[in-house]
Amino acid sequence: MTTPEPNRWTSHRADAVVARKENYEQLRRLSTWRLLAATKAPAVLAILQSVFPAGDRRLPRSELVARVGTHLALLHDDEPEPSSGRTGRTAAEYVDGWVREGYLTRRDDPAQTETTFEPSPATIDAIQFIASLEEHRPTTTQSRLQLVVQQFDRLAQETETDRDVRLADLQRRRERIEQEIRDLAEGELMLPSAEASLDRLRDVLQIAADLSGDFLQYREDLRAVDLHLREQILSPEGSRGEVLEQLLAGDDLLGQSSVGRTFTAFFRMLNDPVQTRTAQELVDRLLSRDFARALSREERERLANVFSDLYEPAQEVLDVKTELYRSLARFVRSQDFRQHRVLLEALQEAQGVALAQKDEVSTRTPFPLELDLSRVQMSSVAQHRLKDPTDPGAPAEAEVHDVTALSVEVLEDLVRVNDIDIVGLTGRVNDVRGSAGQASIGDVLRSHPADQGLASIIGLMFLATQYAQEREGSTELVGWRELDGCDYAAKVPAYYFLDDVPAQ
């Protein structure tokens, strides 16, 4: 009897199935899968959608706990009755548990007195998945296939290296456009059906909605790149010297990473005033079309604000990127990494000694070391004297001045008369813009305080009107300290330096 030769194709497929199963086992440990598979997933998802409505992407702890507390009955439905001796968990306990599970992300914002929380990228993905089940809209629509084909066609044309082929493509496009012009001139106006136009518009809106979760993922990916760079710096081997040399030279390794380059290109396009104005005009034209009347009120609002809703989360990602870059630069330039490296080597040495002794020393062997309990001096809150706001010693109210419009000519006269250090301000703008990709007046002042007081603000406004892009209708609050030691603030138009300012 002969043994049949094993089927290589069947064996290969079996190996592929095993590998896929192992991959799914890894994915099953991720927060998105755990949330969808949780016993209380319907209640948790419904509550998170309720406490984080559109516009409230981040909440302080007290407000979050209060909002969750109004829905505790949904979470206690499957728990024992109080008569059994157990009571349900509090809202604060649920919030802490969701943070541990990865459903919420904790943020320590220096501008906030309280710790803030926001939905994690895993929660956003889970909510979008459930929403797709509710809508029952097929993804294999004609409009989506057209979007794919159009992008393939555009990419093939832009990457074509054969001059003759490229010229032939352009001539065919010109002939098609000329034919459309002739048809339109003769009175033939061909329009797609209202149903097809509505499908295409909704598909584009869905793509725009998917960007909300991408912003959260951008921030997590940037933090992962920052952690990887720090691990490289502390590593005794590998490319530690090259990373240190690049950081000391001022290279933005975060911006040069794959996620950094992708976001920078997106942010530049989002802040391009010409493209933004053109896109908004297209949206306004679409809203005036007859087929757009079939959109729901929510869809019309999403379409009208499709670009403006992207500014704030994109700016938050840029702030995270800038802060990570500055923190990493301080970590290297202050030589703090040397102390961390010494501590890491000591920990690795202790771990090596422990591993060498693990088979010789029993886990039940008494440890010959006594640890004293730490002590802290306690005091009562009643010992502190409360400040009386009606006390005459209280600081005077801030003086608010009316807004005055300053023309370029007025700013130029102020710069000339007050001897403002334009050369120094130019260097500061280029320094901040070079590290972050772009810079507003507030960004420059946060990195380099106004050493000439109000004169520095006037100088920055003068440079902004000459070399920066203004975001129409937007303002920002800037602060500075005068020579008398008093702090002042002003609301100025939002300008963004996208390129270096020429040397004065």
Secondary structure, 3 states (H helix, E strand, C coil): CCCCCCCHHHHHHHHHHHHHHHHHHHHCCCHHHHHHHCCCHHHHHHHHHHHCCCCCCCEEHHHHHHHHHCCHHHHCCCCCCHHHCCCCCCHHHHHHHHHHHCCEEEECCCCCCCCEEEECHHHHHHHHHHHHHHHCCCCCCHHHHHHHHHHHHHHHHHCCCCHHHHHHHHHHHHHHHHHHHHHHHCCCCCCCCHHHHHHHHHHHHHHHHCHHHHHHHHHHHHHHHHHHHHHHHHCCCCCHHHHHHHHHCCCCHHHHCHHHHHHHHHHHHHCCHHHHHHHHHHHHHHHCCCHHHHCCHHHHHHHHCCCHHHHHHHHHHHHHHHHHHHHHHHHHHCCHHHHHHHHHHHHHHHHHHHHHHCCCCCCCCCCCCCCCCCCCCCCCHHHCCCCCCCCCCCCCCCCCCCCCCCCHHHHHHHHHHHCCCHHHHHHHHHHHHHHHCCEEHHHHHHHCCCCCCHHHHHHHHHHHHHHCEEEEEEEEEEEEECCCCCEEEEEEEEEEECCCCCCC
